[in-house]
Amino acid sequence: MELRPVEKEEYSFIEDFVYEVLKNTAYSNGLAEKALVREIREKPYYFQSLI
């Protein structure tokens, strides 16, 4: 497995992916999680690192 930082061009895809995974679950419609992913990225303390 190769780990790498996410490119800004991939942000929308990842948000949509989170939504698609969760939209038909019994506990979520996926919208809150999609918004949370975006909100976290917009915070000044958000940074990407490889562990």
Contacts in CASP RR format, 6 or more apart in sequence:
PFRMAT RR
TARGET T0000
AUTHOR 0000-0000-0000
METHOD contacts of the structure
MODEL  1
MELRPVEKEEYSFIEDFVYEVLKNTAYSNGLAEKALVREIREKPYYFQSL
I
3 50 0 8 1.000
3 51 0 8 1.000
4 50 0 8 1.000
5 48 0 8 1.000
5 49 0 8 1.000
5 50 0 8 1.000
6 14 0 8 1.000
6 48 0 8 1.000
11 38 0 8 1.000
11 41 0 8 1.000
14 37 0 8 1.000
15 34 0 8 1.000
15 37 0 8 1.000
15 38 0 8 1.000
16 34 0 8 1.000
18 30 0 8 1.000
18 33 0 8 1.000
18 34 0 8 1.000
18 37 0 8 1.000
19 30 0 8 1.000
19 31 0 8 1.000
19 33 0 8 1.000
19 34 0 8 1.000
21 30 0 8 1.000
22 28 0 8 1.000
22 29 0 8 1.000
22 30 0 8 1.000
22 33 0 8 1.000
22 34 0 8 1.000
23 29 0 8 1.000
23 30 0 8 1.000
23 31 0 8 1.000
40 46 0 8 1.000
END
